[in-house]
Amino acid sequence: MITLLSHIFIKDRTSYNDENVRRKYGILTGMVGIFLNLFLFATKFTAGIITSSISVTADAFNNLSDAGSSIITLLGFKLSGQKPDNEHPFGHGRIEYISGLFVSVIILIVAFELIKSGVIKIFKPEEVTANVFTFVFLVLSIIIKLYMFTYNIIISKKISSTSMKATAVDSISDTLATSVVLICYILQSAFGIKIDAYAGIGVGLFIAYAGIKTLSETVSPLLGQKPDPEFVKKIEEIVKSKECVIGIHDLIVHDYGPTRIFVSLHAEVPCDKDILYLHEIIDDIEGEIKKELKCEVSIHMDPVDTNDESLYEAKVMVTSILHKIDERLNLHDFRMVHGENHSNLIFDVVIPHKFKMSEKELYDEIQEKVHSKHKGYYCVINFDNDYTGITE
């Protein structure tokens, strides 16, 4: 169904990074999800009323909440595609994350209601009436939910959508939940084993687990999660592929939603090269990153003296000291200022997350070890944070 509809409504179906294509896929899957979930709610609710089965009725309302989730996903894609404005110069892409957050909350609310209904049913049990149509509806529901999981997970990977991934997780959770309901319905109808209420509680607990998991996945980008290591690696490869770039540091990736990625970094370049030539190279790098990785990028040039032998030797010495303290420690912007009685080594140290030493303790240890190797060297250190998470 999705493939057929995409051929009708989406002309360029392979440009998954294109903002308009992403939005059309999101709206299309949202509309299909609304239709299928409303159909399942109507059939299972009718079956639940006829048979007096709390688990079947609860499963029906789970599908109704899924219809609401599909509406939120649809609106999320629609609103996230709005152009940047004065109030939101970076666009509205994070609305997609917010829609995924709402979906997760709805999943948790449904889980709570299922558990509550199951507990009530334990103390006030009702006889479940056997009905062949209920069996057919439950089997049909499992098939439909497996189909919904399949197309949501496939498209979510293609367009990198957290809200669609949350919908996919919800669909597979529904598949398992309905399977449990079906098994319990068969056992109670055929053998009189009354576990309908307990099945309702079990389904609720499983859905709660899925809701918590998807909630954490949608909250993380809103809080500011570390960038994809592969994305960082590609940026480094592009920048370092240029002969005049010695190294990079202070790489920061700002995520304002899918297709709304902004990158900033510092590129070390030889200080004896022509500034206009270097500026042209940096412009070319920015253009290449923007074209290949579909993001905005800003690069700051840091001049480095590559001809001072004493500077090079001092940098090697300090780097060795850092790696002996912790192999994750790195430095950049290394400079040397010579004086009459001593020389200052000026540099930045990148501290990884969960590093046990305080900045003062680390500073004192670096200074002590440097001074023990060369009494004429004094350190002036600025400490940076790692914004990529690659040192973990």
N, C-alpha and C positions, 0 to 999 in steps of 0.2 A: 504493500500500500504506500509506504513512505517513498519508495523508489519511483513508483508511478506518479505520485503527486509532485515529487521534486522535479521530474521531467516536465511537468505542466507549469509549475509556478516558479522554478528557479532555472534561469537560462545558463548561467555560468556555475555549474555544480561542483567544480573542482578547485576553485579559488577559495580554499577554506580560511585563509588568513584575511581575506577581504571582509571589511566590516559589514557591507550590505549582504553578502552571501551568508555570513554567520547569522545575521539577524533573521534572514528569510528561513534558514534552517530551524532556528529557535522558535519562530512563530509557527512554522508548519508542524513541528513535532508537538508543540504546545496544544494546537488545535486538535490534532489527532488524539492526543492524550485526554483532552477534555471529553471528546466524543466517546472513546472507548471506556473510560472510567464511569461516565454517566450510564452507559449501557449496562456495565457490570453491576453498578449500584442498584439499578432498577430491577434487574433479574434476581440478584441475591437477596435484596430486601424483601421482595415478594416471596421468595422461597423460605426465607427466615421466618416471616410472619405465618406462613402456611404450616410450617413444621414446628414452630415454637423453639427453634434452635438459637441459643444465644451466640454461639460461635459463628454461625452463618450470618446472623443479623449484624454482629460486630464486624465481620469481614466485609459486609456490604457498606457499612459506614466508613470503613477503611478506604474503600474505593471512592466514596464520596469526597473524602479528604484529599485523595489523590487528584480528583477533578479540580479541587480548589488549588492544589499545588501546581497543576498544569496551567491554570489561569495565571498564577503568580509568575511562573516561568515565562509564559508568553508575554506578560506585561514587562517583565524584567528585560527581555530581549528588545522589546519595542522601545522602552524608555532609555536603555543603555546606548541605543544607536543615535540619540540626539546629538546634534553638533555642539561643540564647546561654546560657552557663552561667557559673559562678563563675570558671573558668579562662579562658574565652573570652567576655568580655562583649560583644564586637563581632560575635559569631556565628562561623560556620565557612565563610563564603562563599569564602575564598581557597583552600579545598580544590579548588575547580573549576579554579583556575589551576595548582595542583600536579598535578592529573590531566592537564592539557594538557602540562605539563612532562614527565611520564612518557611520554606518547604520543610526544613529540618525541624523547626518548632512545631509545625502542624503534625509531623510524624510523631513527635513526642506526646502531643496532646491526645492523638488517637490511641497511642499505646496506653496512656493512663486510663482512658475511658474503657478500653478493652479489659484491662486488668480489674478495674472497678466492677464492671459488669459481670466478669467471671466470679469474683468474690461473692457478689450478691446472689448469683445463681447457685453457688455452693450451699448457701443457707436457705435459699428459696428455690429448690429445683423444679423444673417443668419437664413434662414428658415430651420427648422429641418424636414427631410423627414422620414415618418413612414416606418418601416421595421421590419417584424416579426423575422428575424434572429437576429437583434439587441436585441430584447426582450429576445430571447432564450439565447444569449451569456451573457447578463447581469445576468440572473437568474443562469446560469451555473457558472459564476464568483463568485457569492455570495456563492454558495454551496462549490466550491473549496476553497475559502478563509476561510470559516468556518472550513473546514477540516484541512487546514494548521494551523489555530489558535489552534485547538484542539491538534494536535500532537506536535506543538512547545511548548505550555504551559505545557503539560504533561511531555515531555522529559526534558524541562528546569528545572522543579522542581526536577526531578529524578537525574539529573547530576549537579544541581546548576549552571546553565549557564545564565549570564546576557545578553549575546549577543543573545541567543535563546529566552529569555524573551522579548527582544526588537523586535525581529522578530515576536513573537506572538502578541505583542501589535500592531505592524504594520499591521498584518493580520486582526485583528478585526477592526482596523480603516478602512482598505480597504473594509471590509464587509459593514460597515455603509455607507461609501462613495459611494459604488456602489449601495446600496439600495436607497440612495437619488437620484442618477442619474437615476435609474430605475423608481422611482416614478415621477420624473420630465419629463422623456421621455414619460411615459404613459399619464400624464396630457397634455403635449403639442401635442402629436399625436392624442389623442382622443377628447380633448376639446379646443385645441388651446391656452392653458394657457402658455405663453412664460416666463418661469422662468429658462431656461437652464443656462444662464450666472450667475444668482444669485446662482443657485445650485452649479455651479463650484466654486464660491467664498466660499460658505458655506463648501463645501468639503475641500477646501484648508485650511480654518481656523481650521477645526476639525483635519486635518492631522498635522497642525502646532502645535496644542496643544499636540497631541500624541508624536510628535517629541521632543518637549521641555521636556516632562515628561521622555521619555526614555533617553534623553541626560543627564538629572540630575542623573538618576540611573546608567549610565555607567561612568560618571565623578567621582561620589562619591568614588568608590573603588580605582580609580587612585589617588585621593587626599589623601586617607587614612581614610576611614570611621571607625566608632566604630564597634567592633566585634559583632556577633550575641549573644544576651544575653543567649540563650540556650547553645551555645558553651562554653561561660564563666562559666555558671552554672555547666556544666558537668566536666570541668577542676577542679573547686573548689571541687566538690563532690569526684572526684578521689583522689585528693591530701589530703583532710581532712579525707578521710576514713582510713588513716594510723594512728595508735595510737600515734606514736611519733611526728606527725606534729601538732603543736599548732595553727598555723594560716598561712595565705599567704598574700602577698602584692606585689606591683610593677608588676602586671600581664600585660604583653604587648603581643598583637597578631599582627604579621606582615603578611599581605596578599600579596603574590606575584602571585596571580592567583588561580583559583580552583585547588585543590590538591597540592597547593604550600603554605601551611600555616606553619609559624614558631612562636613558643610560648616561651616566657621567663618569669620566675617568681621567687620570693623569698619565701622560705618555712622556717618558724620559728620552730626550734627544740630545745629540752632541752640541755643545755650546759654541763650537767653532764653525758650524754650518751657517749658510746664509738664511736669515730669518724668513725671507719671502719664500724660499724654496721649502723650508720646513713647514711653513703655514700652508702651502699648496699640498704637501704630502698629508698633513692632518685633515685638510678638507676632503681629500680623496678617501681617506680612511672612514671619515664620518659618512660619506656618501655610500661607500661599499657596505658598511654595517646597516645603514638604513634600508638599503635595497635588499640585502640578503636576509636580515633578521626582522624586518618590518617593525622598526622601533626608531624613536628619536634619540639622537646621541650628541653629547657635547664633550669635547676633549680639550683638556688644559695641557699645554706644553711645559715640561720641566727641563731646563738646560742642565746638562751634566758634563763635567770636565773629564774627558777620556784620555788626556795626555799627561796628567800629573801622576807619576809613578808612586810617590809617597801616599797620595790620596787612595790609589788603588790598593796598595798594601795595607793601609789602615782599615779600609772597608772589608777586605778579606779577613783581617784579624777580628774585627768586631762581629762579622757574620758568623765566624767560627765560634766565638764566645756565646752568641745568642743560641746557636743550635745545640751547644752543650748544656745550656740551661733548660731549653725545651726546643725540640726540633721543629715545632710549629711556629716559632718566632721568626719574623722577617723584618728587614729594614728597607727604607727607601729615602730619597732626598738626602743622600750622604754628601756632606760638604766638610771642608777643613779650613779653618781660619788660623793662620800662623801668627804668633806673637813673639816677643823677645825671650820670654822665659818658658812658655808652654804654647801648645796648639790646642784649639777647641775642635772637637769632633762633633759636628751638628748633624743630627739625623732623626728620622721618625721610626718608631717601632710599632708594628701591628700586633696587638694583643688578641689572641683567639678567645672565643667564648669559654666560660667555665675554667679560666686560668686561675690557679690557686693563689698566686702571689699578688700582693697589692702593687700599685704603680711605684710607690716609694721603695718597697722591698726589691722590686725588679731593678729600679734605677740604681739603688745602692750596690746591688750585686754586679751589675754591668760595669759601673764605675770602678769598683774594687778590682775586678778581673782585668779591665783595660789598663788601669794604673799599675797593676802588678807586672804587666807585659811591657808597658812603655810609660815611664814616670812623667814624661812630658806631655801626655795626652789627658785632656779633661773632656768629659762628655756633656753635651747639651742635648737632651732627649725630649722629643714630643711623642706622646703615646696616642696611637690611632686604634679604632675598633675595626674588626673584620665584618664588612657588610655583605659578604658573599657566602660565608659559612664554609668555604673550601678548606680552612685550616683545621676543621673538626675531625 
